[in-house]
Amino acid sequence: MPDKHLEFIGPKRLIEHVIDNARDSETIDNVYLFTDDARLMEIARESRIGVIEEPEELTRVKSEGPLIEYRMDAWRSIHGEPSREDVFVEQYGNVILFDEGLIDRAVQIFSGMSSGHVESMYKIEGMPYPYDWRRLRIDGSVEFPNTKSDDVRVRTEDSQKDFQGFYGDGGVRVHGWPFQVHPIYPVITTRCDALEIDTLTDLNLSRAVYEAKSSGSWQNLREYQGVLA
């Protein structure tokens, strides 16, 4: 959806919600917006957070490696070489967090880890399972099932009470430096704690959730099955 970051959800634009999500965290010291959009840069400056321009060609790269390296180089230019005590929290610009404590919970989980990183995920409660669901390991981390085998088909036959599956909601990712891909540890969310907005349907759902939570009438996702449909 073009210009989704500038769409209003309640009284604020989506990107303003994302910025406030980061600023309202009790564990984040510095907030930066990485973008190639001049309009978003201006909003970030008005919000008094740091702005780092990303080359347009870099934002189109499918691999995360070059993006992470670019952002860490930007960090070094401002703060110097990161130490083992530095923690990095990533938010996508099109994901609004309705769980005010999500970032801080993710950071707390990461602080007790010796390797890997943390991602926000919600527990799968129904069938069918998303195509890229994760399976819970005994140590509390998660892994992708081997989708090239019969593993997914077998798992869909499991009883719900025995199933431990999670799906990444794109809400927040916490890591140190150097970035370690594995293991991945989940910070658990409910379905509407983090909403990724890519379509008009996503936008309408986020507006409905915002209004419900603002008015105090929000109870659970099932109240808005009509919006999801």
Order of alpha helices (4+ residues) and beta strands (2+ residues): beta-beta-alpha-beta-alpha-beta-alpha-alpha-beta-beta-alpha-beta-beta-beta-alpha-beta-beta-beta-alpha-alpha
